[in-house]
């Protein structure tokens, strides 16, 4: 599974802060994730309006993306 899909899955399962997403993805992938890479993915998801940022939390903007991401 790609890193981006792991990020979406983590968010759908309630890991909504940058650090929580990073830790979940690293556990699932079994290797460290570069902070720059994770930030780039999250910024891209914000840019294409799949997720938004509320304070220090990331949230899905459309519940359909969230439901689909739980299935990953």
Secondary structure, 3 states (H helix, E strand, C coil): CCHHHHHHHHHHCCCCEHHHHHHHHHHHHCCCCCHHHHHHHHHHHHHCCCEEEECCEEEECCHHHHHHHHCC
